[in-house]
């Protein structure tokens, strides 16, 4: 192999080997370049061109090999015989690193049309649709165009949807990504439409895998009811709130509650007041349904919208 190798490790894997092959995993080397992944065992070999990869999944194993694997990466790819999958297992850290490398090889440099911002808060913006190229870098997505570069950290993503159009005349599958501006706290919506549909799927998968990993990190964070009320209050008002009145406590008590929430990495003070961190936003959106005196998140969001 004359191409530069970007990953090379030992693991177990399974891939289709025709009607004469058995359905048991093999042990061998997993070698990757920027163009292909090669699985090499003593008596078998499979090459997966990255140009044919349509999906990457972590932890979900096809039923016919589920009994053999624990921590895994599954690569879905097209062949002349149809869609196939290769299941790879190695140490958790190795798989995590390999997934990051694989997504960068697949998505970096891919052409995309982008409309940013498409919305700021609830307001539609008349930003033009411009061509650019995708770049992944340290849990961050960027699209670089002649007019400049826009990007966002994966941890600021709040919602991912799809639509079938970007702009007024470009009918192609488009990702609709809502993310929070860390400086202003405002919700910004960006539209990203890779040139090929397979890269729409892969970019969406990357975002969801990264977001799921962040969400798992929040599961062990314990919150008292006053701390929950602080989070929902900041979410609903953008940090412009009388915490002493909201918590029905003296200033020293309120300071202790705010410091506790801050020390857990859920709120941050900036020039314009207090705002939720990415982890704080995830907890509010995923875990807090209602709060004793605060009502539902939906009601609080409606109140915030009416006060704008």
Secondary structure, DSSP 4 states (H G I P E B T S, - for coil): --SPEEEEEEEEEE----TTS-SS-EEEEEEEESSEEEEE-SS-EEEEEGGGEEEEEES---GGGGGG-SSEEEEEEEETTEEEEEEEE--HHHHHHHHHHHHHHHHTT-EEEEEEEEEETTEE--PPEEEEEEEE-SSEEEEEETTEEEEEEGGGEEEEEEES-BTTTB-S-EEEEEEE-TTT--EEEEEEEESSHHHHHHHHHHHHHHHHHHHHHHTT----HHHHHHHHHHHHHTT-S-HHHHHTS-HHHHHHHHHHHHHTTSEEEETTEEEE-HHHHHHHHHT--EETTTEEHHHHHHHHHHT-
